[in-house]
Amino acid sequence: MRKLLVIAIILIANNVHATGTWSGIVTKISDGDTLWVKPAPDQRPRKVRLQGIDAPEICQAWGAEARDALAQRVLRRRVTIDTRRNDDYGRALARIELDGEDVAGWMVQQGHAWSYRYRRDDGPYLAQQTAARAARRGLFADSQAERPRDFRQRHGPCTLPVAGASR
């Protein structure tokens, strides 16, 4: 019973900031679709996942390049976060903008991520993905590029060092 209470408290705490718009400074990049954003100087950074894309795993081909591209684009910069909900890992799922530009759309357009497919839906960035594939940008230059979901099913998760300052 005590375990269930602890789990309930954790779930509630994770969803306190489940929705809403806020801004902060990007302090760390974990991979091509996950970053840490510090809302204010006196607050801890929050883990945020770019909604609508799936970037290669960090140990997968193009994983480090995707992480580095995201870091080069947003690290130490102020971004606007429009949080939709939290995922199963406690990360905020959000649309992130840098100077009014959709960061997830930019990642797909530059060939650093796929539009996130769900069931029969090709995802919100299919047009950007189609353009990146036609131009053979980034990971789309590799005809053997494997979607992260398929990679995880075959190899499991992976972890490597992250770009940026410590939390």
C-alpha positions as CSV (number, residue, x, y, z in Angstrom):
1,M,0.0,0.0,0.0
2,R,2.8,2.4,0.8
3,K,4.4,1.7,-2.6
4,L,1.2,2.7,-4.3
5,L,1.1,5.9,-2.3
6,V,4.7,6.7,-3.3
7,I,3.9,6.0,-7.0
8,A,0.8,8.2,-6.9
9,I,2.8,11.1,-5.4
10,I,5.4,10.7,-8.1
11,L,2.8,10.7,-10.8
12,I,1.1,13.7,-9.4
13,A,4.4,15.6,-9.0
14,N,5.4,14.7,-12.6
15,N,2.1,16.1,-13.9
16,V,2.1,19.4,-11.9
17,H,3.6,21.2,-14.9
18,A,2.0,18.9,-17.5
19,T,0.5,21.7,-19.6
20,G,1.1,25.3,-20.2
21,T,3.5,27.7,-21.9
22,W,6.7,28.9,-20.2
23,S,10.2,29.9,-21.3
24,G,13.7,29.1,-20.1
25,I,17.3,28.6,-21.0
26,V,18.4,25.3,-22.4
27,T,21.1,23.9,-20.2
28,K,21.7,20.4,-21.6
29,I,21.0,18.2,-24.6
30,S,20.5,14.5,-23.9
31,D,19.9,13.4,-27.5
32,G,18.3,14.7,-30.7
33,D,14.8,15.0,-29.2
34,T,15.4,15.5,-25.4
35,L,16.8,18.6,-23.6
36,W,16.8,20.3,-20.2
37,V,15.4,23.8,-19.8
38,K,15.9,26.0,-16.7
39,P,12.8,28.2,-16.2
40,A,14.4,30.6,-13.8
41,P,17.7,31.1,-12.0
42,D,16.3,29.7,-8.8
43,Q,14.6,26.7,-10.3
44,R,16.0,23.3,-11.4
45,P,16.1,22.5,-15.1
46,R,13.2,20.4,-16.4
47,K,13.5,17.5,-18.8
48,V,11.6,18.2,-22.1
49,R,11.1,16.0,-25.1
50,L,10.3,17.6,-28.5
51,Q,6.8,16.5,-29.4
52,G,6.2,15.1,-32.9
53,I,9.6,13.8,-33.8
54,D,11.8,10.8,-33.2
55,A,15.6,11.4,-33.4
56,P,18.1,8.5,-33.7
57,E,19.2,6.9,-30.5
58,I,22.5,8.3,-29.3
59,C,24.4,5.0,-30.0
60,Q,22.7,4.6,-33.4
61,A,24.0,6.0,-36.7
62,W,23.4,9.7,-36.8
63,G,22.5,9.8,-33.1
64,A,25.5,12.0,-32.1
65,E,25.0,14.2,-35.1
66,A,21.3,14.8,-34.2
67,R,22.3,15.6,-30.6
68,D,25.0,18.0,-31.7
69,A,22.7,19.7,-34.2
70,L,20.1,20.3,-31.5
71,A,22.8,21.5,-29.1
72,Q,24.3,23.9,-31.7
73,R,20.8,25.3,-32.4
74,V,19.4,25.8,-28.8
75,L,22.1,25.2,-26.1
76,R,22.3,28.2,-23.7
77,R,19.6,30.0,-25.6
78,R,16.1,31.0,-24.4
79,V,13.3,28.9,-25.8
80,T,9.5,28.9,-25.4
81,I,8.0,25.7,-24.2
82,D,4.3,24.8,-24.9
83,T,3.9,21.7,-22.8
84,R,1.1,19.3,-23.9
85,R,1.5,16.6,-21.3
86,N,4.2,14.4,-19.6
87,D,5.3,11.1,-21.2
88,D,5.8,7.8,-19.4
89,Y,9.4,8.8,-18.5
90,G,8.3,12.0,-16.7
91,R,9.5,14.3,-19.5
92,A,7.3,17.1,-20.6
93,L,6.2,16.6,-24.2
94,A,6.2,20.0,-25.8
95,R,6.4,22.2,-28.8
96,I,9.6,24.2,-28.4
97,E,10.2,27.5,-30.3
98,L,13.4,29.4,-30.7
99,D,12.8,33.0,-31.9
100,G,9.4,31.9,-33.2
101,E,10.7,28.9,-35.1
102,D,9.5,25.4,-34.3
103,V,12.6,23.5,-33.3
104,A,11.1,20.0,-34.0
105,G,10.2,21.0,-37.5
106,W,13.7,22.4,-38.0
107,M,15.2,19.1,-36.8
108,V,13.2,17.1,-39.3
109,Q,13.8,19.6,-42.2
110,Q,17.5,19.4,-41.6
111,G,17.5,15.6,-41.6
112,H,18.2,15.0,-37.9
113,A,14.9,13.3,-37.0
114,W,11.8,11.6,-38.4
115,S,8.3,12.9,-38.1
116,Y,6.9,10.8,-35.2
117,R,4.6,8.1,-36.6
118,Y,1.7,6.8,-34.6
119,R,-0.4,3.9,-36.0
120,R,-1.5,5.1,-39.4
121,D,-0.6,8.8,-38.8
122,D,2.7,9.9,-40.5
123,G,3.1,12.6,-37.9
124,P,3.0,16.4,-37.9
125,Y,6.3,16.9,-39.8
126,L,5.7,14.7,-42.9
127,A,6.2,17.6,-45.3
128,Q,9.5,18.5,-43.7
129,Q,10.6,14.8,-43.8
130,T,9.6,14.4,-47.4
131,A,11.7,17.5,-48.3
132,A,14.7,16.3,-46.3
133,R,14.5,12.9,-47.9
134,A,14.2,14.3,-51.4
135,A,17.3,16.6,-50.7
136,R,19.1,13.6,-49.0
137,R,19.8,15.8,-46.0
138,G,21.3,14.3,-42.8
139,L,20.2,10.8,-41.9
140,F,18.1,10.7,-45.1
141,A,21.3,10.5,-47.2
142,D,21.7,7.0,-45.8
143,S,19.3,4.6,-47.5
144,Q,19.8,2.2,-44.6
145,A,18.8,4.7,-41.9
146,E,16.7,2.9,-39.3
147,R,13.9,4.5,-37.3
148,P,14.7,4.7,-33.6
149,R,11.7,2.5,-32.6
150,D,13.0,-0.3,-34.8
151,F,16.5,0.2,-33.6
152,R,15.4,0.0,-29.9
153,Q,13.4,-3.2,-30.6
154,R,16.5,-4.9,-32.1
155,H,19.2,-3.5,-29.7
156,G,17.5,-2.1,-26.6
157,P,18.2,1.4,-25.2
158,C,21.6,3.0,-25.1
159,T,23.3,5.7,-23.1
160,L,26.3,7.9,-23.9
161,P,27.6,11.3,-22.7
162,V,25.4,14.4,-23.3
163,A,26.3,17.7,-24.8
164,G,26.2,20.8,-22.6
165,A,26.6,21.9,-19.0
166,S,25.6,19.7,-16.1
167,R,22.2,20.2,-14.5
